Amino acid sequence: MKFLRDLCIRLLVACLLPWITWWVRRHERLILGTGRPLEFREMDWALKVGVNQADRVRVLSVPEIPMPVPRWIQRLGDRFSFACHAPAGMTLGHGVYVSDACADDPALLIHEFVHVGQYERLGSVKSFLRQYLWECLSTGYESAALEREARERTSAILSA
């Protein structure tokens, strides 16, 4: 049964990957073109969590973070307790969206910088998304290894 479940998840990831990769690249370009560069303390955090090209990172604060799914899918997900509403932050390559309400939250920024480092480490937007989608769909968002790493490294920086 696990084999069949994993096969279905892999097929879903394969189907979603081209669309989501296109969407992420499009929004990364937007953030890189209109976002602000990192402040000194943010640059320090980014370097501490392993971002190699911290000078390329841009942060864009927005009222609501856009999602790569239509509103009707978000509503459907909410109805079945599979929330797909806008998060407080989202990393798209070297671009970071943060919601206006959380724009100054160090924990959120550090967490997103860990994801920037993961994109770099995995080598491409597509490689990161393939792993991230697989983990979130197979083990759940909270248990996904990339998310656990981001939470753990954020905690380490904040407690240092």
Kinemage of the C-alpha trace (Angstrom):
@kinemage 1
@onewidth
@group {chain A} dominant
@subgroup {mainchain}
@vectorlist {calphas} color= white
{ca met a 1} P 0.000 0.000 0.000
{ca lys a 2} L 2.863 2.401 0.844
{ca phe a 3} L 4.342 1.729 -2.597
{ca leu a 4} L 1.090 2.735 -4.289
{ca arg a 5} L 0.745 5.833 -2.100
{ca asp a 6} L 4.331 6.894 -2.843
{ca leu a 7} L 3.806 6.287 -6.562
{ca cys a 8} L 0.700 8.501 -6.541
{ca ile a 9} L 2.581 11.250 -4.700
{ca arg a 10} L 5.490 11.051 -7.153
{ca leu a 11} L 3.066 11.327 -10.072
{ca leu a 12} L 1.360 14.305 -8.438
{ca val a 13} L 4.722 16.005 -7.876
{ca ala a 14} L 5.708 15.316 -11.500
{ca cys a 15} L 2.445 16.868 -12.701
{ca leu a 16} L 2.658 19.916 -10.423
{ca leu a 17} L 6.378 20.587 -10.812
{ca pro a 18} L 6.383 22.367 -14.216
{ca trp a 19} L 3.589 24.780 -13.224
{ca ile a 20} L 4.959 25.529 -9.763
{ca thr a 21} L 8.518 25.930 -11.078
{ca trp a 22} L 7.291 28.453 -13.667
{ca trp a 23} L 5.263 30.281 -11.003
{ca val a 24} L 8.207 30.409 -8.560
{ca arg a 25} L 10.637 31.687 -11.184
{ca arg a 26} L 8.143 34.365 -12.251
{ca his a 27} L 7.638 35.584 -8.683
{ca glu a 28} L 11.348 35.342 -7.868
{ca arg a 29} L 12.041 37.742 -10.764
{ca leu a 30} L 9.378 40.106 -9.439
{ca ile a 31} L 10.866 40.073 -5.932
{ca leu a 32} L 14.433 40.478 -7.203
{ca gly a 33} L 13.321 43.465 -9.269
{ca thr a 34} L 11.251 45.251 -6.633
{ca gly a 35} L 12.324 43.898 -3.241
{ca arg a 36} L 14.786 45.484 -0.854
{ca pro a 37} L 18.298 44.194 -0.194
{ca leu a 38} L 19.101 42.708 3.181
{ca glu a 39} L 19.937 44.994 6.065
{ca phe a 40} L 23.200 44.418 7.931
{ca arg a 41} L 21.756 42.169 10.656
{ca glu a 42} L 19.715 40.222 8.057
{ca met a 43} L 22.858 39.710 5.970
{ca asp a 44} L 24.554 38.333 9.087
{ca trp a 45} L 21.653 35.911 9.715
{ca ala a 46} L 21.648 34.769 6.092
{ca leu a 47} L 25.372 34.046 6.166
{ca lys a 48} L 25.076 32.226 9.512
{ca val a 49} L 22.433 29.854 8.138
{ca gly a 50} L 24.501 29.050 5.072
{ca val a 51} L 23.327 31.355 2.291
{ca asn a 52} L 26.240 31.598 -0.137
{ca gln a 53} L 24.953 34.510 -2.211
{ca ala a 54} L 23.355 36.638 0.488
{ca asp a 55} L 23.988 39.793 -1.560
{ca arg a 56} L 21.492 38.482 -4.166
{ca val a 57} L 18.658 37.989 -1.645
{ca arg a 58} L 15.788 40.459 -1.769
{ca val a 59} L 12.811 40.774 0.565
{ca leu a 60} L 9.421 42.053 -0.556
{ca ser a 61} L 6.788 42.894 2.027
{ca val a 62} L 3.231 42.491 0.737
{ca pro a 63} L -0.260 42.722 2.290
{ca glu a 64} L -0.940 39.094 1.308
{ca ile a 65} L 1.483 36.580 -0.110
{ca pro a 66} L 0.300 35.254 -3.473
{ca met a 67} L -0.268 31.537 -3.793
{ca pro a 68} L 0.376 29.332 -6.842
{ca val a 69} L -3.174 27.971 -6.755
{ca pro a 70} L -6.445 29.663 -7.655
{ca arg a 71} L -8.696 30.957 -4.864
{ca trp a 72} L -11.293 28.231 -5.473
{ca ile a 73} L -8.666 25.550 -4.744
{ca gln a 74} L -7.700 27.404 -1.552
{ca arg a 75} L -11.356 27.459 -0.469
{ca leu a 76} L -11.783 23.785 -1.336
{ca gly a 77} L -8.684 22.912 0.664
{ca asp a 78} L -9.959 24.895 3.634
{ca arg a 79} L -13.264 23.045 3.467
{ca phe a 80} L -11.490 19.689 3.762
{ca ser a 81} L -9.028 20.852 6.463
{ca phe a 82} L -6.136 20.999 4.013
{ca ala a 83} L -5.239 24.630 4.467
{ca cys a 84} L -3.549 26.267 1.492
{ca his a 85} L -3.961 29.867 2.547
{ca ala a 86} L -1.240 32.462 2.325
{ca pro a 87} L 1.589 31.965 4.826
{ca ala a 88} L 3.493 34.675 6.727
{ca gly a 89} L 6.532 34.151 4.504
{ca met a 90} L 7.547 32.328 1.344
{ca thr a 91} L 10.955 31.836 -0.227
{ca leu a 92} L 11.271 31.684 -3.986
{ca gly a 93} L 14.909 31.128 -4.870
{ca his a 94} L 16.706 34.293 -3.748
{ca gly a 95} L 13.435 36.179 -3.380
{ca val a 96} L 11.549 36.261 -0.093
{ca tyr a 97} L 7.958 37.348 0.334
{ca val a 98} L 6.935 38.410 3.841
{ca ser a 99} L 3.509 39.590 4.874
{ca asp a 100} L 3.329 43.205 6.030
{ca ala a 101} L 2.112 42.008 9.429
{ca cys a 102} L 5.280 39.933 9.981
{ca ala a 103} L 7.863 41.931 8.031
{ca asp a 104} L 10.013 42.681 11.089
{ca asp a 105} L 9.859 39.223 12.690
{ca pro a 106} L 13.450 37.932 13.031
{ca ala a 107} L 12.305 34.315 13.379
{ca leu a 108} L 10.350 34.484 10.125
{ca leu a 109} L 13.203 36.125 8.212
{ca ile a 110} L 15.815 33.664 9.494
{ca his a 111} L 13.508 30.744 8.658
{ca glu a 112} L 13.108 32.020 5.101
{ca phe a 113} L 16.871 32.580 4.773
{ca val a 114} L 17.394 28.903 5.654
{ca his a 115} L 15.158 28.078 2.689
{ca val a 116} L 17.271 30.356 0.450
{ca gly a 117} L 20.308 28.314 1.497
{ca gln a 118} L 18.423 25.104 0.717
{ca tyr a 119} L 17.614 26.340 -2.800
{ca glu a 120} L 21.323 27.069 -3.281
{ca arg a 121} L 22.426 23.729 -1.821
{ca leu a 122} L 19.974 21.722 -3.963
{ca gly a 123} L 21.216 23.527 -7.057
{ca ser a 124} L 18.068 24.886 -8.686
{ca val a 125} L 14.497 26.009 -8.160
{ca lys a 126} L 13.236 22.794 -9.747
{ca ser a 127} L 15.415 20.538 -7.563
{ca phe a 128} L 14.331 22.334 -4.384
{ca leu a 129} L 10.651 22.223 -5.340
{ca arg a 130} L 10.787 18.530 -6.260
{ca gln a 131} L 12.169 17.663 -2.826
{ca tyr a 132} L 9.991 20.146 -0.927
{ca leu a 133} L 6.756 19.013 -2.583
{ca trp a 134} L 7.652 15.355 -2.085
{ca glu a 135} L 8.367 15.881 1.613
{ca cys a 136} L 5.264 17.973 2.287
{ca leu a 137} L 2.953 15.604 0.436
{ca ser a 138} L 4.459 12.374 1.778
{ca thr a 139} L 5.152 13.257 5.418
{ca gly a 140} L 3.229 16.510 5.904
{ca tyr a 141} L 4.437 20.079 6.190
{ca glu a 142} L 5.385 19.889 9.881
{ca ser a 143} L 7.418 16.687 9.385
{ca ala a 144} L 9.099 17.664 6.123
{ca ala a 145} L 12.880 17.519 6.506
{ca leu a 146} L 13.466 20.900 4.835
{ca glu a 147} L 10.938 22.538 7.172
{ca arg a 148} L 12.410 20.827 10.247
{ca glu a 149} L 15.866 22.032 9.231
{ca ala a 150} L 14.563 25.600 8.842
{ca arg a 151} L 12.910 25.519 12.285
{ca glu a 152} L 15.978 24.009 13.974
{ca arg a 153} L 18.467 26.410 12.410
{ca thr a 154} L 16.209 29.369 13.213
{ca ser a 155} L 16.042 28.290 16.849
{ca ala a 156} L 19.810 27.889 16.980
{ca ile a 157} L 20.407 31.425 15.678
{ca leu a 158} L 17.825 32.993 17.981
{ca ser a 159} L 19.133 31.182 21.061
{ca ala a 160} L 22.796 32.010 20.371
